[in-house]
């Protein structure tokens, strides 16, 4: 049985109305889950990720613009930090502490937002790129083929994206990470076919203490780490937030 949640809607300053699932359990601390490209809060895997933080925390699992039930078009990192900051403000009015876990481009957006606001008290970045234009995209690897098959299978139902202008100027996570005042845990799969582990290693080297870097030996890209190692992933991320929030 899936955990119940409330639907919330927030509109950005540029008029984009965004959707989120709010799992309310009466905690004083909340985790915001920020998906990556082509995913959304209602896909099977992101429902499971959100529920993995219950009952330790309340959870807000969001849809970035151009994904899921949110309006607008995805800008590949140019405007999505504003989306996350809107939900951070919503959470700040209701909770004492806010943790954020971002995946892939959602991790990039989370780093950028953490450099622009003090509302994030702890951050986990899963498979973050240093910049959008340095994403590796090794499509010929076994891991990429497995991911493609998954997207075409029933597990891929509900995934998708509405793309906006891909050439808008994009902030670079590598230029924002040293402005982040929150503790940061970087998680990366050693077999990531899309964003190689050296991205997290470079971001880690520029991040301020406290920080931690965990490379998962047989891990693939972003949410696929959770899919392959759910217990290890849950234990590591929940422990991190319990220690730092």
N, C-alpha and C positions, 0 to 999 in steps of 0.2 A: 504493500500500500504506500502510495506516494505521500510525502509530508504535505499538509495543507499550508497555504500561503495566501497573502492578500496581494491583489494587483494594484500597483501605484503608477501614476503618470506624472511626469514633470516636463515642463517646456523650457528650452534653452533661450538665451537672449536673442538668438537668431531665428527663433520661431519654430524649432523642431521639437515635436512632442515625443517623449521617450517613455518606454514602458519598463517596468521591473517587477520581479516577484519578491515580496517582502515576507520572510518567514519570521513571524513574531512569537517569541517564546518568553518574553519578560526579562531578558538579560540587559545589563547596562552596557554591554559591548557588542558591536556588530561587525560582521565581515562583509565587505562588498566584493562580489565576484564579477570580474571583467573578462568576458570571453574574447577570443581572437577572430580573425577573418573567417567568414563563412559559417560561423557557429552562432548560437544565440542561447538565451537563458532557458528555453524550453526543449532543447535537444536532450536526448536521453542522457548523454554523458554530463552535460552541465546541470541537469536536474540532480544527478548523483553527486556531483562536486559540491553543489550548494548544500545538499542534505548531509554531506560528510562533516560539516561544521556544527550540526545540531547534535545534542542540545547545549553544547558548550557556549555557543554564541547565537544571537539573532543573525540573520543573513539577508542581504539585499543582492539579488542576482539580476544584473541589468542587461538590456539590449542596447547596444550602441546604435546610433543613427544608421539607417540602411540595413539593419538586421532585425529579424524576428518581427515583433509587433511595433517597433519604433518606426517613426516616419523618417523622411529625408533620405539622403544618399550618403554612403560611406566614403570618406575622403582619405582613407589609408593613413590616417594619423595627423592630418592637417588640422582638423577641428574637434576630434573626439575627446581631447582633454577637457574641453568645456562640458561635454556630456557627463564625464565622470565627476567633475567639480560640482555640477548641479546635484548629483546624488550625494556627494559628500556634504553639501550644505543641508540637504534633507536629513541626513543621518546625524549631523552635528546638533540639530535642534532636538534630537530624541535620545541620543546616546552619549555616554561619557567618553568612550574610546572607540576608535574606528580603525579596523584593519582592512587592507586591500590585497587581494590576490588577483594578479593579471596574467593572462596567457598569450604568448606570442605578440601580436600587435596590441592586444589588450594590456600586456605587460609593458610594452613601449609607452602606451598612453598613460599607464599608471605611474611610470617613472617621470614622465613629463609633468603630470599633474602634481606629483610629490615635490617637484622643483618649483612649482608655482603657488603652492598653498601649504599651510601648516596643519591642515585638517586630517592628514593621514598620520596615524600614530605608529603603525607598523605596516611593512610592505613585504609581499612575496612576489617576485618576478619569475615566471616560469617561461623559459625559452625566449628571453627578450632579445631583439636585435639592437645593435649599437646605433644604426640608422636604417631607414627603410631601403635606401638604395644599395645597401651592402648585404641584403638578404641573399642567401646562397643558391636556393632552388636547384638542388641536385635531383632532378626528376627521374634520372635513369637508375637510381638506386632501388634495392629491394624494399627499403622502408617506404619510399615514395609510392611504389606500386601497391603495397599493402594499404596505405592511406587512401589511395584512389579507389581501391576495391571497397573499402569501408564506406566511403562517401556514396558509392553506387548501390550499396546494400541497404536493407531496412534500417540499419543504424544511421544511415544518412538522411532519413526522412526528417523534414523540418529545417534542414540546413539551407543556406543560401545567402545572397547579398545583393543589394541594389547599389551599384557603383556610381559615384559622382566623378568629378574632375580629378583624374589621377596625377595631374601636374601641379596641383596647388603646393605651395611651399610647406614643407613638413618640418616641425621641430625635431631635433636629434636627441634621442635619449642620452647619448654619450656626453652631450653638452648640458644636460640637466641633472645627471645623477649626483654630482658633487654639491648640488643645492638642496638635495633631499636631506631633511633633518631626522627622518624616521629610520629606525633599524630596518635593514634590508636583508632578506634571504633570497639568494639567486639559486634556482633549480634548473638544471639543464640535462638533457639526455645526451650521452656520448655518441649515440647513433642518430642524432637529429639530422634529417636530410634537408631541411629547409633553412634552419638557422644554426650554424655550427657552434659548438661549445665555446669557442674563443670569443664570441660576442659577450657571453656572461662573464668570462674571465676578464675582458677589458673593462666592462662596466664595474665589476667587483673591485678592480684595482683603483678606480677613480672614486668609488663610494666612500663615504665617511663611516667610521665606527659608530655603533656596533653593526657588524655585517657578517655574513656567512655565505659560502659558496658550496653547493652540493652538486656534483656531477654523477648522474645515475648511469652506471656502466652499460646496461642494456636498454636504456631509455630512448624512446623515439622523440617526436616533437610535441611539446606543450601538453595538451590534455591527454595525449596518448600515453604519457608517463603515468597519469592517474589510472587510465584504463588498464595498463599492464601490471601496475604495482599499487592497487588501491589501498591496501592496508598500510604499506610503508609510506605512501604519499600522505594519507590521512594522519597517521601518527606524527610524521615530521612537521606537517603544516600546523596542525592543532597545537603541538608542543611549542612551536615557534611563537604562535600568537599568545598562548598562555604565558610564555616567558616575557614577552615584550609589550603586551597590552595591560 
